[in-house]
Amino acid sequence: MKNDKYISNRIQNHLDNCKEKILSFLDALVTIETPSRSITAQHQVFDFLKKELETIGYKAIHFPGKETGGYLFAYPKDREKKNPIQLLMGHCDTVWPIDTINKMPFLIKEEKIKGPGVYDMKAGLTQIIFALRVIKELSLSLQVAPIVLINSDEEIGSRESTNAIKRLAKISNRAYVLEPPLGLEGKLKTARKGIGRFTITVKGKAAHAGLDPTKGINAIVELSHQVQKLYAMNDTEKGITVNVGMIEGGISPNVVAPESKAVVDVRVLNENDGQYITRKIKALQPNLPDVELHIEGAIGRPPMEKTIRNQELWKVAKKKGKLLGIELEQATAGGGSDANTTSKFTATLDGLGTPGDGAHADHEYILHNSIVERTTLLTLLLLAEPLNH
């Protein structure tokens, strides 16, 4: 324990001395604006990150996407192949369009650091770089080799990077995801809801609303019945949420609507509930005669559940936190991340980024004094012995 405390202090002191470099790196990273759909911007940030990883002794390879910037994969050049590996994950895409930096510039003010994507999740990417850097600079011994995957499509569902994430998670001893933690106290995410998207399309029959209203079948009226059925599926106790977030229908005020559509968001805490709610939605039946009901969709991101192996990894984090004087807490997140995917295949801990607030909001920030502390925590987790699972 004394040795652990000594190493912890060495790491934290070293990172304290590097704080200006850390903030300068974060500034550069935030200033490279990276909306999910901008392939050019993603290639620019991958070039930036690739150079940084190469200075640490990593081989970094950019795999371009077809519709997105793709992902960056990196591994230590001197890795001993017999040693297990651990996956470090993050995304470089943000929800902010190009030129947001002019309205929300990178700004250090009192205890806050502001800027588009600083909290979600460029602070986390900065932690990855400096945790690997401090391990190299202090010649710290690793029992589990860190590999890195940074994708550019997480905010839009990780469709082009998920297969790579699955492949790496399957061969990894554990996965650390650098998404922001929950709340200003920085709770780590040990569970996340699974996310589903369903589309309900109603086909009715058009008719003149004034001359022949009885000859039509109003698809909007039918959809209103389906919306009520969908909302009845919400189950607070089980943590099942069903939200009709978008509706459209009709062609003109003076026409009985021949078609309508609803897009439904579903969240579940476990796989069984995901299967249950999927069956219920797909079993919906029309209320009105001669109406066609078409239902498409599925649970796209599986839930990250509180598995035994995930809880084992959480206990390691809690122990490392105590070395830093942090009493870490765990929490369940309603949103999904790539941790939902890795958790199906290996022990996963999420929310290891820097505490702050304002994800996807114009007041987005991290706490200035927490970035060194959370980078130290990540470094200690990387130094931990392999899990037995």
CORMOJO-V544550 format. One record per helix or strand. SS is the DSSP state (h for helix, s for strand). FROM is the first residue (numbers start at 0). TO is the last residue. Records with the same first field share a line. If there is no record, write none. Layout:
SS = FROM-TO ; FROM-TO
//
This chain:
h = 1-16 ; 18-30 ; 38-54 ; 99-102 ; 117-136 ; 153-155 ; 161-169 ; 212-214 ; 218-230 ; 270-281 ; 307-322 ; 338-341 ; 367-382
s = 34-34 ; 57-62 ; 70-75 ; 84-90 ; 93-93 ; 106-108 ; 111-113 ; 144-150 ; 173-176 ; 181-181 ; 186-191 ; 193-202 ; 204-204 ; 207-207 ; 216-216 ; 234-234 ; 239-248 ; 254-254 ; 258-267 ; 291-300 ; 303-303 ; 329-332 ; 346-349 ; 355-356 ; 364-366
//
